Amino acid sequence: MRILKQLWHWLDDITGISKSLGPILTHPVPRARKTRWLYVFGSATLAAFLVQVVTGIALSSAYVTSSGQAYHSLQFINSTTIGRIVRGIHYFGASAMIILIGLHTIRVYLMGSYKYPRQMNWLTGAGLLMFTLLMAFTGQLLRWDQIGFWTAVVAAEQAGRVPLIGNWLGHFILAGNTAGGATLSRFFSAHVFFIPALIFTFLSVHLYLVLFNGISEPPKAGRPVDPRTYRRWYHSLLESEGIPFWPYAAWRDLFFGTIVVLAIFTLAVVAGPPELGKPPDPTIVSASPRPDWYFMWYFALLSLIPKWTENWVILLGPLFFGLFLILVPILGGRGERSPLRRPWSILIIASVIVIIAHYWAEGIRAPWSPRLESPPLPASVVGVTSGPVADGARVFYEKGCEYCHTVSGYGGIRGPNLSDAGDRLTPAQMATRIFSGAENMPSYRGELTEEQLSSLLAFLSSRHLLQVPKPPVLKTPGK
Ligand code: HEC
């Protein structure tokens, strides 16, 4: 014990820890009586971020940044218990970060905490929000399965719509003309070096500003912020009823942060990481697999709006969102902070939540989306276990036809149901469609061998309505 104490004195003497950190820990903060639990989301986001740093470093030590091997290195990580848990933590940590930074932003916005003198707190926070979303986006791509691969294609496709510099931007994102090894390296470097560096920088400024300006006091209707008097007033508030941050306010941050981390760990162990999709398959170029949950609503929005509005939404949506984030503290830097005196702020948050929830629910149903998780057709559906029809059923599964087409209840619903293809279409008609594709179906010209095509046609021609068990017809009494 004495040795530890001596060691601490020595360390403190040569580093000045207690002199520099002591005042920070015990600086006075406003006593927020009713809203004290609303102040914990920022520190909890930080806790989730630290979890991401640690698990991210661990994952990167086993991940291979090569388009040929990335997927296999993830399979390897997934095959070990510790790997599965670390991947799970990284996945649920990302989810937690997005939820918490969202809650933190909403809290700060509704309470008007971005007003004088905390405008730069808000602006650096807005940067952190953007970077967090970019991390989620680039991270999803690193899985380099179907979803990851198409993330890159979709990103480049959307960037390509930007006027004038669109082509250049798309090229920049893909690091070439097509998604491949160079794309993966580019996203890897963004995900592990570039964006984290920005996050650390912005985070330091953000935290410094939180200390410099002090934590905002709970808003009160009828007590507007006036830049000329605010600081003096705030200091007198702290003097009269401030409490030392440590331990009186900090324990809540610590408590909530611990719960968040424990929840992330528990989910990682119980639910495990997201399953890897199939390896990327460039032949289903028009397929749009469903992204991770946090982008699901945006994906559904883009899939459901009329085609002609797509360009506007893709270009103006992010632009307006960015402008909104920048203008909020600049145009609204003073005046009433209480949401009761800013009813439109409640309206804005409520409509954003309703819109996101609506499209999110649509995204989960996603009738337009290929079902990448469809299992191979069982023998009871195919009818035979060998011969051209059985071979054709295998091709139907392996070439991804089943992602979009249902056969006897198996498969996606993006394309027409093919359970009765043999009744409706001649082999020549089928072959034409398979070769030429359609707006929502990729062309398979050059993707199938002669043999695969003929067995595929044999299989499809063997699909007749009678094979499908019909639901029993209920007799209506009295008719
Ligand atoms: C990305 C989704 C998708 C994939 C993958 C896909 N299709 Fe299609 N398919 C469609 C859509 C959508 C249509 C309707 C096109 C139209 O008529 O405009 C269609 C139409 C068809 C038709 C004509 C159906 C009819 O009722 O007229 C056939 C046959 C067909 N596909 C077979 C295949 C085969 C075989 C494969 C695999 C080699 C395949 N499709 C892969 C989406 C897909």
Boltz pocket constraint, residues with backbone or C-beta under 6 A from the ligand:
constraints:
  - pocket:
      binder: B
      contacts: [[A, 284], [A, 286], [A, 287], [A, 288], [A, 370], [A, 395], [A, 396], [A, 399], [A, 400], [A, 401], [A, 402], [A, 403], [A, 404], [A, 405], [A, 414], [A, 415], [A, 416], [A, 417], [A, 421], [A, 424], [A, 425], [A, 429], [A, 430], [A, 433], [A, 434], [A, 438], [A, 439], [A, 440], [A, 441], [A, 442], [A, 444], [A, 456]]
      max_distance: 6.0
